[in-house]
Amino acid sequence: MANQFGRRRFIILSGAGLAGTMILNACTKPGSVPPATDSPPATPGASTSPSTAPVAANGNTIKVGILHSLSGTMAISEKSVVDAEQLAIAEINAKGGVLGKQIEAIVEDGASDWDKFAEKAKKLIDQDKVETVFGCWTSASRKAVLPVFEGKKHMLWYPVQYEGQECSQNIFYTGAAPNQQIEPAVDWLLKNKGKEFFLVGSDYVFPRTANAIIKAQLKAKGGKTVGEDYLPLGNNEVTPIIAKIKQALPKGGVIFNTLNGDSNVAFFKQMKSAGLNADKYPVMSVSVAEEEVKAIGVEYLKGHYASWNYFQTVNTPANKTFVENFKKKYGAERVVNDPMEAAYIMVYMWKMAVEKAKTTELEAVRKAASGLTFDAPEGKVTLESNHHLSKFVRIGEIGADGMFKIVSESKEAIKPIPWNQYVAETKGYACDWSDPAKGGKYKTKV
């Protein structure tokens, strides 16, 4: 289990032997992992210096880093993401590994401390010589490690929805951009729940940037922001916020929640205690999923909503296999959620890119990754040339069983837009790493 890892390294080796190269078949049998296919790679972007790029893996294993919070306020969410990454690695190793080699996962604890995330990222790259890193949850942790990966021209796979306004050549983002989660949630709320919004979030980059987008979107679409308040990450003093919500919305209204970590426990418990129930005060969350519902208590969350790309209740053959395999490995009582699915996807995407490149050399893997498609639990997704993933959009209502009833979903995967089109400073900008003349940010409109 994730909370047993600490900071020690370990090797995840499945039952398959080290000999032989068994590549995942596109057509799977019952109980196997979902199939994956690729499409032609995009045109190469800027080059990585040969002096800083790691050489292809040697020996019988390929080292990868896993960097998440296994302790501190974010452990409530991140431990299970590690479990999903382990599952993908175990499945891949059981089928022969990558390029005929087993994956060796070196796990580090960021401990909900952003400076420690940067320290551990350096260790994984410089000391452990990993070929890639799977990691982070909060945007604060991602921003902390970004200079490390940029400076060393290394590679991070990031599995959680985020605020956008970033497009790094050194990061692959497999969680949602705002146009794949936040913006559709606001549209659905305006249509179904009301036009007056109170915004509550943790006090760091993701909630503040997300709320700036929401306010701009509401202004453009006839909604109204009646209040906005923040808590330091990990803070549980939510009583003043509850009082402000009651004052700003005396007859009820929409609450858009970007709290992260265990602050959500106190928030939902005190909402219920104050009589702010889901019928009049529906809360839309973007960081509360099945794992958090289980930890907080469904009695406090029933009837509220969340916007994600994936729920455990998604009805696809690939999801049935994913859920069955996860429960078989970790226990029938366990649940899966969106960041776990995005983490599972990114391990397979990296594997596919390495096999397509026929090497673990970073620049070759980067070039090979663009255009890859994967039959994910949420549906078929594509890694676009802006290093973000096409995603399905879904709104779920929390039921008495702790699962999400899907009340709205897109018919196809939505292409990611990293630079927000509601925010004046980034309207008209895009990202395309397949074209060196465009890169991470270029103007699409005059």
Order of alpha helices (4+ residues) and beta strands (2+ residues): beta-beta-alpha-beta-alpha-beta-alpha-beta-beta-alpha-beta-alpha-beta-alpha-beta-alpha-beta-alpha-beta-alpha-alpha-alpha-beta-beta-beta-beta-beta-beta
